[in-house]
Amino acid sequence: MKTIEHWINGSPNQGSAADTQPVFNPATGAEQAQLLLGGDAEVDAAVQAASTAFETWSESSLSQRTQVMFNFRQLLVEHEEELGRIISAEHGKTVDDARGEITRGREVVEYVCGLGDVLKGSFSDQVSRGVDVHNFRQPLGVVAGITPFNFPAMVPLWMHPVAIATGNTFILKPSERDPSAANFVAELYKKAGLPDGVFNVVHGGKDAVDALLTHPGIEAVSFVGSTPIAKYVHEQATSHGKRVQALGGAKNHAVVLPDADLEFAANHITAGAYGSAGERCMAVSVAVAVGNAADQLVQILQRKANEVKVGPGNAPGTEMGPLVTKAAQERVENAVGIAATQGATVVVDGRGLKIEGHENGFFTGPSLLDHVTTAMDAYKEELFGPVLAIVRTDSLDQAIDLINANPYGNGTALFTASGEAARRFQRNIKVGMIGINVPVPVPMSYYSFGGWKDSLIGDNPIHGPEGVRFYTRPKVVTTRWPQQAHDTTAGFNFPTSS
């Protein structure tokens, strides 16, 4: 049985804790590894290594840092297939989907390869007579990231390249469900020339999280996960004097107007709802059908849901893999049953799906629910699975009001042929990331990612310009160099006090 270790100060590390946790293959249900779980001692060892490394890494040149990032980016390209298969084997998503998340994460590395431009300060000449002002940004020190299971490569890549390129050292606490991607990335960093101790990985559960949130040697914490945990992370870390990025849950709506190309909209909503088995914070979980678009939209969505090819993530042609755990499978299938008892129409029922040769895998098929109301659990809860709920409204304004009343504000989309409707939607909607005829509006790396309301606790989005600001602090320098008259004549006489 494979044992997954921590990565501290440039090499695998068993730590001192004896606790372990199984890591499963979601497609077979079989245990495939044992994960070592760390706590206070392992976090402290990582902090000590990162603190020592910070002394020299923070003084490295921009050229040195960008060269490491160029090397790291190339290694991500060369090892994309291998890393994708590692992710698929532990998460369950298809290898193609895993490669896609690596690509989106790599875009952040490419963004910080332009660090010289990103970190440029400003200069103001002659703000007063003989006085100039300039500013620049410096790294914080040791920073940490706590990341979820659903994107074991991409979400950490939203954090550590920005932190490291700006001169910080980093400790990653990945999900216990699919931890191997983090160690693989650590090996790529080492090959890229990153000094030992700059990037560290500590595996574990709540003990490791709490140790990171309270350790006095950690300056900032980045987190992506559920809203209740995001609130806990924000409260604990800020109370211990740390900066915090805390991104929470979501309930993302896609609004479809009658003037939209319904085949186009349904095709993209299907991919947005069932891609990665719905296990992503930007998944489309609610389709808001406006007016007479509803009946035809549901018919097309039903057809497309039934066409989704479900199977092992490494099988050719698979479009949707299993859920990450048995508990996740049971939770999602129970949610479909509860929706039916609360009055929803189960148009497509994905429960009880068995894949030949993988009967013990954590599979469930796409489910489509119609006539869902905002009072139903299927609407109120973040199901984090392949369940799409249809809510019907009479007008776009009603759809906007419905979305604005939802406690989450991560992403939303509008499918329409009307520029006026699109402009009204994007100006009036209380959501942080918006797609117009784009179902999953994840911004490019040179913009920042972050929702509104309960989808972002605090006010620090991730990656892009906001990420650079988060991992650095500014200095403003005001200078005056007064002119001085100096006697340059040399005297040969013996000096006296007169």
C-alpha positions, 0 to 999 in steps of 0.5 A, spaced: 500 500 500 502 506 497 504 511 503 503 519 501 508 523 505 508 530 507 513 535 503 517 539 507 524 543 505 525 540 499 523 532 500 518 527 502 517 527 510 514 522 514 513 527 520 512 525 527 504 523 527 502 516 526 495 517 524 493 515 517 487 516 512 485 512 506 485 515 499 480 511 494 479 510 487 472 513 486 471 509 480 472 502 483 471 504 490 478 501 492 483 503 497 489 505 493 493 509 498 494 511 506 495 518 507 499 521 513 496 526 517 500 532 520 498 537 525 502 542 530 509 538 529 508 538 521 506 545 520 511 547 525 517 544 521 514 547 515 514 554 518 521 553 520 523 551 513 519 556 510 522 562 514 529 560 513 528 560 506 524 566 506 531 570 508 534 568 501 528 568 497 525 574 498 532 577 496 532 574 490 532 578 483 525 578 479 529 575 474 531 569 478 524 568 480 521 569 473 526 564 471 523 559 476 516 560 474 518 559 466 521 553 468 515 551 472 510 552 467 514 548 462 514 542 466 507 543 467 506 542 460 511 536 459 507 533 465 500 535 464 498 528 462 501 524 468 498 529 472 492 529 469 492 521 470 494 522 478 488 527 479 483 522 475 485 516 479 484 520 486 478 525 484 474 521 479 474 526 474 475 525 466 483 525 464 481 531 459 477 535 465 483 534 469 488 536 463 483 542 463 484 544 470 491 544 469 491 548 463 487 554 467 492 553 473 498 554 468 495 561 466 496 563 473 504 561 472 504 565 465 501 571 469 506 571 474 512 570 469 511 577 467 512 579 474 517 585 472 511 589 470 506 586 475 510 589 481 512 595 478 511 601 482 510 608 481 514 615 481 511 622 482 517 627 481 517 634 485 511 633 489 514 639 493 520 643 492 525 638 491 521 632 494 519 626 490 515 620 492 515 613 490 512 606 492 514 599 491 511 592 494 514 587 498 512 580 500 509 578 507 513 572 509 511 565 510 503 564 507 499 558 507 493 555 502 488 550 504 485 548 498 479 543 496 478 536 493 474 539 487 480 542 483 487 539 486 491 542 481 488 548 479 486 552 485 492 551 489 495 554 482 491 560 483 495 561 490 502 559 490 505 561 484 503 568 485 505 568 493 512 565 491 513 569 485 512 575 489 517 573 494 513 569 499 514 562 501 508 557 501 505 552 505 500 548 502 494 544 506 491 540 500 484 536 501 485 529 504 481 526 498 486 527 493 492 529 495 497 526 490 497 532 485 500 537 491 506 532 492 507 532 484 507 539 483 512 540 489 517 535 485 516 539 479 518 546 483 524 542 485 526 540 478 524 548 476 530 550 480 526 553 486 530 553 493 528 548 498 523 550 503 520 555 499 514 550 497 512 545 502 506 541 503 503 538 509 497 533 509 492 533 514 485 534 517 482 539 522 488 539 526 493 541 520 488 547 518 487 549 526 495 549 526 496 553 520 490 558 522 494 560 529 501 559 528 505 565 529 510 564 523 504 565 518 502 571 515 497 570 511 492 564 509 488 563 503 482 558 503 477 555 498 471 551 500 464 551 503 462 557 506 461 555 513 468 553 513 470 559 510 467 563 515 471 559 520 477 560 517 476 567 516 474 568 524 480 564 526 486 567 522 484 574 522 483 573 530 491 571 530 493 577 526 493 574 519 491 576 512 485 572 509 482 570 502 476 566 504 472 563 498 466 560 500 460 556 496 455 557 491 449 556 487 450 559 480 444 560 476 443 560 468 438 565 466 435 563 459 430 568 455 425 566 450 430 569 444 436 565 446 438 559 441 435 554 446 439 548 443 446 552 444 444 554 451 442 547 453 448 544 450 452 549 455 448 549 461 448 541 460 456 541 460 456 547 466 451 542 470 454 535 469 462 537 467 466 534 473 460 531 476 457 538 478 463 538 483 465 545 482 463 552 485 462 555 478 457 549 476 451 551 473 446 548 479 440 552 477 437 554 470 432 559 470 427 559 464 424 565 463 417 565 460 415 561 454 422 558 453 421 553 459 417 547 456 422 547 450 428 548 454 426 542 459 425 538 453 432 539 450 436 539 457 432 532 458 435 529 451 442 532 453 442 529 460 440 522 457 446 523 452 451 524 457 456 518 457 458 516 465 464 512 466 471 511 469 475 518 468 480 514 464 476 511 459 476 514 452 469 517 451 467 518 458 464 525 459 462 525 467 466 520 472 464 518 479 463 522 485 469 523 489 466 519 495 461 514 497 458 519 502 458 524 496 454 519 492 449 518 497 448 525 499 447 527 492 442 521 491 438 523 497 437 530 495 434 528 489 429 523 493 427 529 497 426 534 491 421 529 489 417 529 496 417 536 496 414 537 489 419 537 484 418 533 477 424 528 476 425 529 469 431 525 469 433 520 475 441 519 475 440 515 482 442 507 482 447 508 476 451 502 475 457 502 471 459 495 468 466 492 471 465 498 476 459 496 480 463 499 487 464 505 484 461 512 487 457 513 480 451 517 480 448 519 473 445 526 471 439 528 474 434 534 472 429 537 476 423 541 474 418 546 477 423 547 483 421 553 487 426 557 492 423 553 498 425 547 496 432 544 499 434 542 492 434 550 491 437 552 497 443 547 498 449 547 495 449 539 492 455 539 489 453 534 484 450 532 477 443 535 479 440 541 475 434 544 478 429 548 473 426 554 476 421 558 472 419 565 472 415 570 468 420 575 466 428 577 466 426 582 472 423 576 476 429 572 474 434 578 477 430 579 483 430 571 484 438 571 484 439 577 488 435 574 493 439 568 494 445 568 499 450 566 494 453 570 489 459 567 486 457 566 478 451 567 474 450 567 466 445 569 461 443 566 455 440 571 450 440 575 443 438 581 446 444 586 448 439 591 452 437 585 456 444 583 457 446 590 459 440 590 464 442 583 467 450 585 468 448 591 471 443 589 476 445 582 478 448 582 485 453 577 483 461 577 482 462 573 476 457 574 470 457 570 463 453 572 457 452 566 453 458 563 457 455 558 462 461 558 467 464 565 467 471 563 470 475 569 469 482 569 466 488 569 470 490 577 469 483 578 472 481 576 479 476 570 481 471 572 487 464 572 488 459 576 492 455 575 499 456 568 502 461 566 496 466 571 499 468 572 506 472 578 507 474 582 501 480 579 498 479 575 491 484 570 488 489 571 483 490 576 478 492 583 481 488 582 487 492 576 488 498 580 488 496 585 492 494 580 497 501 577 498 505 583 498 504 590 502 506 597 500 511 602 502 511 609 500 518 613 500 518 620 500 525 623 499 529 630 499 536 631 497 538 638 499 543 641 495 549 642 500 556 646 499 562 643 500 569 646 501 573 642 497 580 645 498 585 641 501 589 644 507 596 642 509 597 646 516 596 642 522 589 642 524 587 647 530 580 648 534 580 655 531 
